[in-house]
């Protein structure tokens, strides 16, 4: 790139002509303010100095730069992702294409959405009259048991706490007073 100074603080800048497919293209001339031209020249020099500095670094310096930027979290995420993917793939192959989750008819509670919803729902606050409606007589409602004012959901064990269960007297009331 060639620059020439003209009067009035304006420079003319000629760009190198690029020969595309053997054609001769005349060089382009662009007028640039001298302040802008100085800034462009400074930026070009800084970029060139940075490129030379990167090029002249020793292999030990390059290795040190890579070590500073290393974080194990990406590797941990990769390993976990691979293990999950491998588990799904093996389940699919072993089950003959039937399922990706090992074909569990009754998966553990932590794999069921209702268990997670109950964990994030928070505590339940009911009056004794409201609690009495959750004694198991209505199949659509959950089965609650209270002990010293803390309410527990015992719906998973209806055979024991339900209307025909041996502990039916504790369902729908505060068990402290039922004894």
C-alpha positions in Angstrom: 0.0 0.0 0.0 1.4 3.3 -1.0 0.5 6.7 0.6 1.3 10.1 -0.6 0.6 13.4 1.1 -1.3 16.2 -0.5 -2.0 19.7 0.7 -4.8 20.3 3.2 -4.0 17.4 5.5 -5.4 14.7 3.1 -3.5 11.7 1.9 -4.1 9.6 -1.1 -3.8 5.9 -0.5 -3.3 3.3 -3.3 -4.4 -0.2 -2.6 -2.6 -3.1 -4.2 -4.4 -4.4 -7.2 -5.6 -8.0 -7.0 -5.4 -9.9 -10.2 -8.4 -12.1 -10.5 -8.4 -14.6 -13.3 -5.5 -12.9 -15.1 -7.3 -9.6 -15.5 -5.5 -6.3 -15.0 -7.4 -4.2 -12.5 -6.2 -0.6 -12.0 -5.2 0.3 -8.4 -7.9 2.0 -6.4 -7.1 5.4 -5.0 -8.8 6.5 -1.8 -8.6 9.9 -0.1 -8.3 9.6 3.7 -7.9 12.3 6.4 -4.4 12.4 7.8 -5.6 11.7 11.4 -7.5 8.7 10.1 -4.5 7.5 8.0 -2.2 7.8 11.0 -4.7 5.7 13.1 -5.0 3.1 10.4 -1.2 2.9 10.1 -0.8 2.6 13.9 -3.4 -0.3 14.0 -1.6 -2.1 11.2 1.8 -1.8 12.9 0.3 -3.1 16.2 -1.3 -6.0 14.5 2.0 -6.8 12.7 3.9 -6.6 16.0 1.5 -8.9 17.7 1.7 -11.4 14.9 5.5 -11.4 15.0 5.4 -11.8 18.8 3.1 -14.8 18.5 5.3 -16.3 15.8 8.5 -15.9 17.8 7.3 -17.5 21.0 9.1 -20.7 22.1 7.1 -23.9 22.4 7.3 -23.7 26.2 5.7 -20.3 26.1 2.9 -21.6 23.8 2.3 -24.5 26.2 2.2 -22.2 29.2 -0.5 -20.0 27.4 -2.6 -23.1 26.8 -2.3 -24.2 30.4 -3.5 -20.9 31.7 -6.7 -21.1 29.6 -7.4 -24.8 30.6 -10.6 -25.6 32.6 -11.5 -29.1 33.6 -15.3 -28.4 33.5 -15.5 -28.9 29.7 -13.8 -32.3 30.0 -16.1 -33.3 32.9 -19.2 -32.3 30.9 -17.9 -34.3 27.9 -17.4 -37.4 30.0 -20.9 -37.1 31.6 -22.5 -36.5 28.2 -20.7 -39.6 26.8 -21.8 -41.8 29.7 -25.5 -40.7 29.4 -25.4 -41.3 25.6 -23.7 -44.7 26.0 -26.3 -45.7 28.6 -29.1 -44.8 26.2 -27.4 -46.6 23.3 -26.8 -49.8 25.3 -30.3 -49.8 26.6 -31.7 -49.4 23.0 -29.4 -52.2 21.7 -30.1 -54.6 24.6 -33.9 -54.1 24.6 -34.0 -54.7 20.8 -35.0 -51.1 20.0 -37.9 -51.1 22.5 -36.7 -48.4 25.0 -33.9 -46.0 25.8 -34.3 -46.3 29.6 -33.6 -50.0 30.2 -37.3 -50.9 30.0 -38.1 -50.4 33.7 -41.7 -51.1 34.4 -41.4 -49.5 37.8 -38.5 -47.0 37.7 -37.1 -45.6 41.0 -38.9 -42.7 42.5 -36.1 -40.2 41.5 -36.8 -41.0 37.8 -40.5 -40.1 38.2 -41.7 -36.6 37.6 -44.2 -36.7 40.5 -41.3 -37.3 43.0 -39.5 -34.2 41.7 -42.7 -32.1 41.8 -43.3 -33.1 45.4 -39.7 -32.1 46.3 -40.1 -28.6 44.9 -43.6 -28.1 46.0 -42.7 -27.3 49.6 -44.5 -28.0 52.8 -48.3 -28.5 52.9 -50.4 -26.5 55.4 -53.9 -27.8 56.1 -56.4 -27.3 58.9 -57.6 -30.5 60.7 -60.9 -30.3 58.8 -59.1 -30.1 55.4 -56.7 -32.9 56.5 -59.7 -35.2 57.2 -60.7 -35.1 53.5 -57.4 -36.8 52.6 -58.1 -40.0 54.5 -58.1 -42.3 51.5 -61.8 -42.7 50.9 -61.6 -40.6 47.7 -59.2 -42.4 45.3 -58.5 -39.2 43.3 -57.0 -37.4 46.3 -53.6 -38.2 47.9 -53.4 -39.9 51.2 -52.0 -37.7 54.0 -50.7 -38.5 57.5 -49.8 -35.8 60.0 -47.4 -36.3 62.9 -46.9 -33.4 65.4 -48.2 -30.9 62.8 -46.0 -32.1 59.9 -48.0 -33.5 57.0 -46.6 -36.5 55.0 -47.9 -37.9 51.7 -48.3 -41.7 52.2 -50.2 -42.2 48.9 -47.6 -44.7 47.7 -48.7 -47.1 50.6 -52.5 -47.1 50.2 -52.6 -50.8 51.3 -51.3 -49.9 54.8 -52.9 -46.4 55.3 -56.0 -46.7 53.1 -59.6 -47.5 54.2 -58.9 -51.2 54.5 -55.3 -50.9 55.9 -54.1 -51.7 59.3 -53.1 -48.1 60.0 -56.2 -46.5 58.5 -56.9 -44.7 61.8 -53.8 -42.5 61.3 -54.6 -41.3 57.8 -56.3 -37.9 57.5 -55.7 -36.9 61.2 -52.7 -35.8 63.3 -51.4 -39.2 64.5 -50.2 -37.6 67.8 -53.9 -37.4 68.9 -55.0 -40.6 67.3 -53.1 -42.8 69.7 
